């Protein structure tokens, strides 16, 4: 896996980190200082959670709101806890 467009691995909490992965930037990404080159592209981001070894705990997917991210984080933390205690 690699990030071509602006993407982020957020801070680790309880052994997991949220990953915000931009698959496609909005059209302003391509424009120059004069606005030339702008495209009608829509920004597409997916989100997932990894452990400290980079293993994906919760699969990447499109998220519509922060409540969904909170549910994903809880799931990832439960998986990480189970893996570390197993």
C-alpha atoms as one frame of an Amber mdcrd trajectory, in Angstrom:
protein
   0.000   0.000   0.000   1.105   3.525  -0.669  -0.307   7.018  -0.488  -0.140
   9.028  -3.676  -2.435  11.846  -2.576  -2.620  13.569   0.845  -3.384  10.830
   3.393  -2.747  10.481   7.099  -1.998   7.948   9.808  -3.476   9.520  12.926
  -2.160   9.114  16.472  -2.192   5.710  18.125  -4.681   5.321  20.976  -5.202
   2.019  22.744  -2.886   0.358  20.231  -4.726   1.426  17.068  -4.524   4.337
  14.650  -7.063   5.714  12.225  -5.856   5.900   8.630  -7.392   8.467   6.289
  -6.527   7.452   2.743  -7.320   9.797  -0.136  -7.893   7.804  -3.308  -8.733
  10.786  -5.480  -8.330  14.487  -4.691 -10.804  17.155  -5.694 -10.089  19.005
  -8.942  -8.251  21.879  -7.231  -5.345  19.496  -6.537  -4.349  19.660 -10.199
  -4.597  23.416 -10.761  -1.676  25.818 -10.859  -1.460  29.237  -9.185  -3.573
  30.767 -11.952  -6.313  28.145 -11.667  -5.340  26.433 -14.912  -5.633  22.648
 -14.940  -8.516  22.341 -12.462 -10.672  19.262 -13.109 -14.244  18.372 -12.046
 -12.977  15.497  -9.867 -14.682  14.790  -6.556 -12.514  14.038  -3.510 -12.753
  10.388  -2.420 -11.442   9.285   0.985 -11.633   5.930   2.708 -10.874   5.192
   6.349  -9.637   2.178   8.266  -7.723   1.238  11.403  -4.317  -0.390  11.839
  -2.294  -1.760  14.736   1.275  -0.734  15.615   2.646  -3.305  13.153   0.652
  -1.831  10.280  -1.836  -4.697  10.125  -5.321  -3.662   9.056  -7.765  -4.326
  11.895 -10.883  -2.793  10.351 -11.114  -2.786   6.568 -10.957   0.494   4.693
 -14.278   1.910   3.575 -16.102   5.107   2.744 -17.434   6.737   5.920 -20.346
   9.144   5.931 -19.998  10.569   9.462 -17.878  10.645  12.622 -20.226   8.284
  14.486 -19.327   5.566  12.015 -15.618   6.237  12.668 -16.222   5.888  16.409
 -17.864   2.487  15.866 -14.953   1.418  13.660 -12.435   2.547  16.307 -14.185
   0.544  19.041 -14.175  -2.513  16.801 -10.463  -2.039  16.034  -9.609  -1.618
  19.727 -11.489  -4.813  20.590  -9.666  -6.725  17.857  -6.276  -5.350  18.964
  -6.974  -6.264  22.575  -8.027  -9.785  21.582  -4.880 -10.236  19.426  -2.584
  -9.004  22.197  -4.172 -11.227  24.840  -4.353 -14.296  22.601
